[in-house]
Amino acid sequence: MICPRCGKSNPEGTEFCLYCGANLQEKGSVKEEPEYEMKSMSDSQKNVPAIKKENSRKNLFIIIIGCIVLISIILVFLLR
């Protein structure tokens, strides 16, 4: 079943849309499933958020190390 409000696909027999809560049992309000088959995401598409999260952690680590080095250099010159 496709929700008439948000257009998302829901399991057959579902009373309300799992995404927006619209009533799927009202007559004439439900669109039928399209006859074409949807392609599933490839493994590379599924892992995109994980890659971005890994890169952000790496960037944060580099920034922290850079700040520690900068503070150390400043302290060395101030304490001479």
ZADO-1210 file (C-alpha; in nm, 4 decimals, padded with zeros to 6 digits):
<atoms>
<atom x="00.0000" y="00.0000" z="00.0000" code="MET" pos="1"/>
<atom x="00.1215" y="00.3481" z="-00.0756" code="ILE" pos="2"/>
<atom x="00.0192" y="00.6278" z="00.1591" code="CYS" pos="3"/>
<atom x="-00.1835" y="00.8972" z="-00.0175" code="PRO" pos="4"/>
<atom x="-00.0417" y="01.1661" z="00.2123" code="ARG" pos="5"/>
<atom x="00.3340" y="01.1012" z="00.2110" code="CYS" pos="6"/>
<atom x="00.3700" y="00.8506" z="-00.0760" code="GLY" pos="7"/>
<atom x="00.5685" y="00.5967" z="00.1289" code="LYS" pos="8"/>
<atom x="00.5141" y="00.2225" z="00.0871" code="SER" pos="9"/>
<atom x="00.3555" y="00.0344" z="00.3795" code="ASN" pos="10"/>
<atom x="00.3010" y="-00.3400" z="00.4364" code="PRO" pos="11"/>
<atom x="-00.0279" y="-00.4786" z="00.3026" code="GLU" pos="12"/>
<atom x="-00.3091" y="-00.4646" z="00.5603" code="GLY" pos="13"/>
<atom x="-00.1560" y="-00.1804" z="00.7622" code="THR" pos="14"/>
<atom x="-00.4221" y="00.0426" z="00.9169" code="GLU" pos="15"/>
<atom x="-00.2143" y="00.3583" z="00.9482" code="PHE" pos="16"/>
<atom x="00.0920" y="00.4834" z="00.7598" code="CYS" pos="17"/>
<atom x="00.4106" y="00.3899" z="00.9435" code="LEU" pos="18"/>
<atom x="00.5714" y="00.7190" z="00.8373" code="TYR" pos="19"/>
<atom x="00.3075" y="00.9925" z="00.8732" code="CYS" pos="20"/>
<atom x="00.0169" y="00.8212" z="01.0557" code="GLY" pos="21"/>
<atom x="-00.2438" y="00.8722" z="00.7819" code="ALA" pos="22"/>
<atom x="-00.5417" y="00.6330" z="00.7855" code="ASN" pos="23"/>
<atom x="-00.4840" y="00.3768" z="00.5098" code="LEU" pos="24"/>
<atom x="-00.8192" y="00.1994" z="00.5553" code="GLN" pos="25"/>
<atom x="-01.0391" y="00.4819" z="00.4213" code="GLU" pos="26"/>
<atom x="-01.2004" y="00.3955" z="00.0878" code="LYS" pos="27"/>
<atom x="-01.0362" y="00.5594" z="-00.2112" code="GLY" pos="28"/>
<atom x="-00.7470" y="00.6974" z="-00.0081" code="SER" pos="29"/>
<atom x="-00.4935" y="00.4240" z="-00.0778" code="VAL" pos="30"/>
<atom x="-00.2859" y="00.4158" z="-00.3911" code="LYS" pos="31"/>
<atom x="-00.1937" y="00.0708" z="-00.5164" code="GLU" pos="32"/>
<atom x="00.1677" y="-00.0394" z="-00.5329" code="GLU" pos="33"/>
<atom x="00.3431" y="00.0357" z="-00.8608" code="PRO" pos="34"/>
<atom x="00.3960" y="-00.2634" z="-01.0861" code="GLU" pos="35"/>
<atom x="00.7694" y="-00.2059" z="-01.1271" code="TYR" pos="36"/>
<atom x="01.0228" y="-00.3490" z="-00.8858" code="GLU" pos="37"/>
<atom x="01.2277" y="-00.1146" z="-00.6713" code="MET" pos="38"/>
<atom x="01.6035" y="-00.1699" z="-00.6714" code="LYS" pos="39"/>
<atom x="01.7668" y="-00.2148" z="-00.3356" code="SER" pos="40"/>
<atom x="02.0607" y="-00.0013" z="-00.2328" code="MET" pos="41"/>
<atom x="02.4045" y="-00.1367" z="-00.3032" code="SER" pos="42"/>
<atom x="02.6477" y="-00.1979" z="-00.0181" code="ASP" pos="43"/>
<atom x="02.8432" y="00.1146" z="-00.1075" code="SER" pos="44"/>
<atom x="02.5281" y="00.3293" z="-00.0803" code="GLN" pos="45"/>
<atom x="02.4345" y="00.1786" z="00.2576" code="LYS" pos="46"/>
<atom x="02.7757" y="00.2572" z="00.4100" code="ASN" pos="47"/>
<atom x="02.7886" y="00.6266" z="00.3153" code="VAL" pos="48"/>
<atom x="02.6816" y="00.7591" z="00.6599" code="PRO" pos="49"/>
<atom x="02.9365" y="00.5355" z="00.8325" code="ALA" pos="50"/>
<atom x="03.2139" y="00.6701" z="00.6106" code="ILE" pos="51"/>
<atom x="03.1148" y="01.0299" z="00.6861" code="LYS" pos="52"/>
<atom x="03.1061" y="00.9558" z="01.0583" code="LYS" pos="53"/>
<atom x="03.4507" y="00.7963" z="01.0406" code="GLU" pos="54"/>
<atom x="03.5895" y="01.1013" z="00.8559" code="ASN" pos="55"/>
<atom x="03.4400" y="01.3417" z="01.1102" code="SER" pos="56"/>
<atom x="03.6034" y="01.1489" z="01.3964" code="ARG" pos="57"/>
<atom x="03.9334" y="01.1571" z="01.2114" code="LYS" pos="58"/>
<atom x="03.9036" y="01.5328" z="01.1572" code="ASN" pos="59"/>
<atom x="03.8171" y="01.5901" z="01.5236" code="LEU" pos="60"/>
<atom x="04.1213" y="01.3871" z="01.6306" code="PHE" pos="61"/>
<atom x="04.3490" y="01.5930" z="01.4040" code="ILE" pos="62"/>
<atom x="04.2079" y="01.9200" z="01.5393" code="ILE" pos="63"/>
<atom x="04.2581" y="01.8104" z="01.9014" code="ILE" pos="64"/>
<atom x="04.6176" y="01.7005" z="01.8356" code="ILE" pos="65"/>
<atom x="04.6854" y="02.0303" z="01.6552" code="GLY" pos="66"/>
<atom x="04.5526" y="02.2303" z="01.9503" code="CYS" pos="67"/>
<atom x="04.7665" y="02.0332" z="02.1963" code="ILE" pos="68"/>
<atom x="05.0789" y="02.0948" z="01.9857" code="VAL" pos="69"/>
<atom x="04.9985" y="02.4664" z="01.9508" code="LEU" pos="70"/>
<atom x="04.9397" y="02.5082" z="02.3250" code="ILE" pos="71"/>
<atom x="05.2649" y="02.3216" z="02.3985" code="SER" pos="72"/>
<atom x="05.4637" y="02.5510" z="02.1684" code="ILE" pos="73"/>
<atom x="05.3090" y="02.8631" z="02.3255" code="ILE" pos="74"/>
<atom x="05.3856" y="02.7377" z="02.6785" code="LEU" pos="75"/>
<atom x="05.7473" y="02.6614" z="02.5855" code="VAL" pos="76"/>
<atom x="05.8030" y="03.0185" z="02.4664" code="PHE" pos="77"/>
<atom x="05.6172" y="03.1761" z="02.7609" code="LEU" pos="78"/>
<atom x="05.8036" y="02.9774" z="03.0277" code="LEU" pos="79"/>
<atom x="06.1554" y="03.0566" z="02.9016" code="ARG" pos="80"/>
</atoms>
